[in-house]
Amino acid sequence: MRGPRGTGAGPEAKPETTRRPRPDAGTVAAWVAIAAFVVVTLGPSLLGLRTFVGIDLIQLSPPYARAAPLDQTVQNIFVRDNVDGLMPAYSEFRQRLTDGDIASWAPGRSGGGPLSAVPSLGLFSPLSLPYWALPTWLAVGYTQLLTIAVAIGGMALFLRRLRCGWAAALLGGLAFVSSGYMIAWVNWPQTRVGAFIPVLFWALERFLQMRTARSAVPIAVAVAGLLLGGFPAVAGLTLYAAAGYVLVRLLADGRLHGLATSVRHGLLAAAGVLVGVGLTAVQLLPFAAYVTGLDLSYRDEGFFSTTPLKYAVTAVFPQAWFANVAGPGSPFSRDLNPVEIHTYVGTVALLLVALAVLRRAPVERPRGARWFLVGVCAVTVWLVFLQGPLSGVIAHLPIFDGNPIGRIRSVLGFAAAALAGLGFDAVSRQLQVRRERADQPRRDRRIWLERAALVVGLAGLLAVGYVVDRVQVPDFGSQVRTDVVIACAAAALAVVLILAADRWRAAALAAVVVLPLLVAGQALLAVQNFWPTGDPDEFYPVTATHEFLIENAAGSRVAPVADVLIPSSTDAYGLASIGGHSFLAPTWLQVLQNIDPNTLATPTIAALDARRPEYASLPGLDRLAARYYVSADFLPVPGTQVQVNRATGSQTVAPGTDLTTTIEPTALRGIGIPVTSARAPFTAQSRFAVTITDAAGDVVVSGERPVLRPRATLPRLGLPAVLFLPLAAEDAADRPGPWTVVVRFEGGPELEVGTRDGGAELVVVEPAEDGLRLVQVADGVAVYERLTALPRIRWASSTLVIDDAQERAGFVAGNRYPDDTVVLGAPGEPVDGAPATVEVVEDSGDTIRVQVDAEGAGYVVVADSIQSGWSAQVDGESVELVDAEHAAVAVHVPPGRHDIVVRYTPDGRTLGTWLSGASVLALMLLAFPPAWRRRARRRALG
């Protein structure tokens, strides 16, 4: 007999409990699909076994290429921005953070630039928290995990607001994180912005359903997440789409609420957006001030850079146009790399999108939401691939103006994924729908239209797959065929399950379980070329070249050529470079371009021309404090070439045979070996070595290098040619002579070289009067000390005024003038021509502190690109920071002993801090209304 409820009396008595419903099969399958996707792609990186970045890319460049040669092809050559720009910056931020410094300014590349002061790197995005807490090599994977979690969570919440089941909501999230934009831009701040797109739309839909001031709080938070992510173009495009969504939804619900109420609600949503913008003002205002000082004219036509329609095939065949090679053998030009054109959605997700459009919604959705998403897909596809008469109007809108339109793939991926979720919701509710249709399925025209569309769509996919296979396999091989086969097979299986689900319960169950797994499986295939991983031990290793520069180049700069050192990677080592991968201040760039007209490889990558070693001696580098010129051992050796033992005959040399010649002792920078011909082409294994011994038999210097340059895409060696090898022996002229030079070739064909009296012909490179001194050759890198370089922080006791900017930039770059003279653009404070001692007390990145003991008035010159956003004080009093040397700055100092502080104080930070603080207060008042508001609300409700 049952006892009283909850007392436990009686043998059968049990307390009553409310059981949560068990998750359905589709929800379980969706969770399994997400888990499998995360474990396969991120698991090793989260455990520290790998690093979630294609760090192997650095090993295409010296010194990494020689210090740790690759034994396999680089996984992805198109992620250069990650390894030569982003990761070194994150590493610098982390290193300085461990010293208690929240780095606002990065002094290393291109004379310096903002670090965390602006949102460009997304360091204040909540998704970037791992970069604050973990070593950079490990933080990359956890940042991606947070990005995936927020993106899937936001999409799931949005689709739940559209009355989707959990299975569909989760599948939509998976479809979004594996869409083309989120795949191709991984590790850029772009994906951290993209992750907040569904969060914003969830916040908007929640507000539209609740319509209270408090419900606008998530809108502000989502907008702040977008803007802090560091990519204003995507944030702005998302806000345009969000405004359209609110307008459509308000108009659709207008009959329920009335026009005046709808307008009031629209303004309240806009207020939430403005509060979100205000939250980020502390970064946005400095960013706006910084951007206005840059030359971004190269982006003027970016909106009209449509993607050729053939690349739309990446929506279903993600590897159809991917070639992991650049240059003559690649189908991509410089302007069309896979990151920019990738439009992946997946065949199964596209089928679900079609279902969302064709099938009547099984439940009542919020008015206008579905057709808005359809419209977004249509408009974004038109903008990316086609454009037309209205393009000129749209191109002049803020955000659209000057930004490549391809970035709108972020919004396209969101809309397509949301529709895929709606389509899967229709499938997952199939059992109920099937019972309702059981008596008349054949008479429902919509069903037949849906079936016909699925069959025709599958046939079209198979046809396109056949064409892609026939056209692309000759260039790309099995990767394309595998891609096509898997995509088509997955689509065929999905169509069969969807069609069968309308009749058989078992097929409906199979569909809700299999479709999420198919989406995940296709996603794993789609990311494999875009989500490379690397060995943590290879994360910016310290080579012999780095050791030398870290020890000797502190407080000055290096001037690398081309990709040697990967110029911006120097940030990871605490080194400063004249160039690198970043936006360059116009004045700094003007001086560089007067030194080397070809300094820009791209609008944001600067380095010296590797083919012109004479640039290493130009005086403009002295003024930029470039103490070391860094080249490669296969590049020209600067100096005077002297021919030794001019050939009168020739000799055939087999691999491993020594060529011997004697030379007189000399200051030596390098040796050249003329090669007349070769019996077969050189290979990557072909090397030559030089050993020079003095008359006592002691080694003067030795070295070796590959015959060919390290890039397989570069043309083979043309013969006849002189193979040069830099040798650091400029101080060896006093060693006893004659010297014996032994040259040996290995791993190559038989060669013919010139000889005279049995000795090989040589070209000896001796020092010239160029202000250079070869100080180290290691791991394929030649480091030359620039003996005329000036200190980065120095005293100037006289001035030279050149008011014309163009003339001033050219003069600084190409003319020698007294070291104690500074070039100004306008007459400044008087100077006395007297000397001073300058002691650098602090040089921490955001702050430079100097003590000066001056016998007369003069200037402290700081050769950094800090003409904007910096301020100066002398003995605690604010003074003017004067533009100097066209690209640098100077502080006037009176006679005597003084403390000078130059500090980064970005324009707009003070106002931005106040606005952000006020926005936080407004947000708290909305989220936690004061007691009087709560009482008023209760009285209003009775």
GUTORTI-387862 format. One record per residue (C-alpha): residue in one letter; z, x, y. Coordinates in steps of 0.5 Angstrom, whole numbers, plus 500, padded with zeros to 3 digits. Example, Ala and Ser with C-alpha at 12.3 -4.5 7.8 and 13.67 -1.06 7.14 Angstrom:
# GUTORTI-387862
A516525491S514527498
***
This chain:
# GUTORTI-387862
M500500500R498503507G504504512P504504519R498507523G499514524T506515520G504518514A507512510G504510503P500515499E494513502A496513509K492518514P492519521E486516524T481521528T475521532R470525528R464528532P457526529R454532525P448535528D442533525A437537522G433538528T438541532V441546526A433548526A433549533W439553533V437557527A430559531I434561537A439565533A433569529F429570535V435573539V437577533V431580531T429582538L436584541G440585535P439593535S440593542L446589543L449594537G447600541L443602535R437602540T436601548F432595550V427598554G420602553I423609554D418612550L413612556I417618559Q414622554L407622556S409626562P412633563P417636562Y419630557A412631553R413638551A421638550A421632545P414630543L412623541D410623533Q407616534T404612540V408609546Q410602544N408599551I404603557F404597561V412598563R412604567D415600573N421599568V422607566D420610573G423605578L428600575M432604570P433610574A436606580Y440602575S443608573E444611580F448605581R452605575Q454613576R456611583L460605581T464609577D466614583G468607586D462607591I458600591A451604593S448600598W443605599A439610594P437617598G433619592R426617592S421617598G426619603G431613601G431606601P436600600L439599593S444594592A444592600V438587598P436583592S430587590L433590584G437583583L444587582F448581585S445576580P450574575L445576570S446583572L453584571P452588565Y449593569W456594573A460594567L456598561P452604561T445603563W442604556L446599553A446594559V439593559G440589552Y446585554T442583561Q437580557L442576553L445573559T438572561I436568555A442564555V442562562A434560561I436556554G442553557G439551563M433548560A437544555L441541560F435539564L432536558R438532556R438529563L431527561R435523555C432528550G436530544W439536543A434539538A428538543A433540549L434547545L427547543G424547550G429552552L426557546A419555549F421557556V424564554S418566550S413563555G408568558Y412570564M419571561I416575556A411580560W416581566V422583561N427587564W424586571P428582576Q423577575T426574569R433574572V430569577G426565572A432564568F435560574I428555574P431550569V438551572L435548579F431543576W438541572A442541578L437537582E436531576R443531575F444530583L439525583Q442521577M449521581R447522588T454524591A456530595R459533590S454533585A450537590V454543589P450546582I444545587A447551591V449555586A442555582V439556589A443562590G442565583L434564584L435568591L440573588G435575582G431579587F424576587P423572593A416570591V418566584A424563588G420561593L415558589T420555585L423551591Y416548593A416545586A423543586A422540593G416536590Y420534584V425531588L420527593V417524586R423522583L426519590L419515591A419513583D426510584G425508591R425500589L432501586H435505592G431503598L428508603A434509608T438511602S433515599V432519605R439520606H439523598G433527600L437530606L443531602A439535596A436539602A443541604G445543597V439548598L441550605V448552602G445556597V441560601G447561606L451564600T446569599A445571607V449577606Q443580602L437576605L438577612P438585611F432584606A428580611A430586616Y427591611V421588609T419587617G419594617L414595611D406595611L405590606S398589608Y395591601R398584599D394580604E389577599G394577593F393569593F386569592S386574586T385569581T385571573P378571570L378564565K377568559Y384571560A387564559V386565551T393569552A396562552V395561544F393568542P398573546Q395580543A387578544W387582550F392587549A390594549N396599549V391604552A389605560G383609562P376609560G378606553S381600555P379593557F383592563S382595569R388597574D388590577L388587570N394589566P397584561V404583565E400580570I395576566H400573560T400566560Y403565553V405558551G404558543T400553539V405549536A408548543L402546546L401541541L408538543V406538550A400534548L405529544A409529551V403526554L399522549R405519546R409513549A416516550P421513545V427512550E426511558R426517561P428518569R422515573G416520575A419526571R414527565W408526570F411531575L411536569V404534567G402535575V405542575C402544569A395542572V396545579T399551577V393552572W388551577L391556582V392561577F385561574L380557578Q382555586G377551590P376548597L384547598S386554596G385556604V390551606I395553601A394560602H397560609L403557607P410561607I411565600F404563598D401567604G401575601N403574594P399574588I398567585G399569578R407569579I406562579R406562571S414562572V413555574L408553569G412556563F418552565A413545566A410547559A416548556A419542558L414538556A414541549G421539549L419532551G414532545F419535540D424529542A418524540V417528533S425528532R426521533Q420519529L424516523Q426510528V419510531R416509524R420503522E419500529R411501528A411500520D408493521Q402495525P401502525R393502525R393497530D396501535R390504539R395510542I397512535W389513534L388516540E394521539R391523532A384524534A387528540L391533535V385533530V380535536G385540539L386543532A378544531G377547538L383552537L380554530A373555534V376559540G380563534Y373564531V370567537V376571539D376574532R369576532V369579539Q375582540V376585533P371591534D376593539F383592537G382591530S387587525Q392586531V387580534R386578527T393577525D394574532V389569531V390567523I398566525A397562531C391557527A395557521A402555525A398549529A394547523L401546519A404543525V398538526V399536518L407535519I406531526L401526523A404525516A411524519D408517522R408515515W413519510R420520511A420527508A414529513A418527519L424531516A420537515A417536522V424537525V426543521V419547521L417546528P422550531L422555526L414555528V416556535A420562534G416565529Q410565534A415568539L417574535L409575534A408574542V414579544Q412585540N408588544F412587551W419588548P419595546T426599545G427606545D432611542P438611546D438619546E432619549F434615555Y433620561P435626557V436633561T431638560A431645562T427643568H432638570E438643569F435648574L434643579I440639578E444646579N439649585A436643589A442639591G442637598S434638598R428635595V423636590A416635591P412633584V405633583A402626579D407624574V410631573L418629573I416622573P418622581S422616581S426618575T429623579D434618581A437618574Y439625575G442625582L435629585A431627591S424627591I419626597G415621593G416616588H415609586S418604591F416601598L415607603A417607610P411607614T413613618W415617612L408615609Q404617615V407624614L406624607Q398622608N397627613I400632608D396629602P391624604N391622596T398622596L398614594A396613587T398605588P401602594T408604592I407610588A407617592A406624589L402630591D395631588A395635582R389638583R390641590P396646589E395649597Y398642599A405646596S404651602L403646608P409646613G410638613L414639607D418644610R420638615L422634609A426639606A422640600R425646597Y421646590Y414644588V414642581S407642577A405643570D403649566F396646565L395645572P392650577V397656579P397657586G396664588T391670589Q386671583V384678581Q379679575V381684570N377688565R371684567A367683561T361687559G360684552S364678548Q368677541T369672536V376670535A379667529P386662530G392667529T388673532D391677537L387679544T390685547T389688554T392693558I394691566E397695571P404693573T404687579A408681581L405676577R405668577G400667571I395669567G388666566I384667559P376666560V373662554T366662553S365657548A368654542R365653535A368646535P372641539F379643541T385638538A392636540Q394642536S390647539R395652543F395659546A401664547V401670552T406676551I407681556T411688555D412694559A411701557A418701554G416696549D420691553V418684554V416683561V415675560S412670555G410663555E405658551R402652552P397647549V390648550L389641552R392636557P397632554R394625555A389623549T385619554L383625559P376629558R376634553L376641556G369643558L367650557P366655560A373655563V379659564L385657561F391659566L398659564P404660569L408666568A415667572A415675573E414675581D420680581A417685575A412689579D417695578R417695571P414701567G407701566P401700564W403693561T400690555V398683555V397680548V394673547R394669541F390662540E393657534G391651531G384651534P377653533E374660533L373662540E368667544V371670549G369676554T371683553R370690555D372696551G375692546G380689551A379682553E377679560L383676564V384673571V391675573V394671579E399674584P403671589A399670596E402669603D404662601G411661602L412660594R416663589L415661581V422661579Q422657572V417655567A420651561D417645557G411645560V413645568A412650573V417650578Y416654585E421655590R418653597L421659601T420656608A423649607L428647612P435644610R435637610I441636615R440642620W441644627A436643633S437647639S430645642T425639643L418638643V416631645I409628642D409621645D403619641A405617634Q398618630E398625633R406626632A405625625G399630624F403635628V409635624A405635617G400641619N403645624R409651624Y413651630P420654630D425652625D430650631T426645634V425638633V419633635L421627638G417621640A420620647P424625652G431625650E438628652P438635654V439641650D441648651G437652646A444655643P446655636A451651632T454651625V453645621E458643615V456637611V463634609E460628606D453626603S455620599G448616599D451610604T455615609I453622611R459626615V458633618Q462637622V458641628D461647632A456648637E455653643G451648647A448641647G443640641Y441635635V443634628V437633624V437629618A431629614D431622611S427616612I433612615Q430610622S432603620G439600618W443606620S448608625A451614628Q458616631V460622634D467623634G468616633E464613639S457610637V451614639E444613639L440615632V434618635D427618631A425625630E420629626H416622626A419620619A427623620V432622625A437626630V443625633H444628640V451633640P454636646P457643646G463644642R466642636H465635633D465630627I458626626V458620622V451617620R452611616Y448605613T449599616P443594615D441590620G443583619R449584614T454582619L451576621G449575613T457576611W459570616L454566614S455567606G463566608A461559611S457557605V462559600L467555604A462549605L461549597M469549596L470543600L464540596A467542590F474540591P474535597P481535601A486530599W484525605R477525602R479523596R484517599A478515603R474514597R479511593R480506598A472505599L472503591G478498592
***
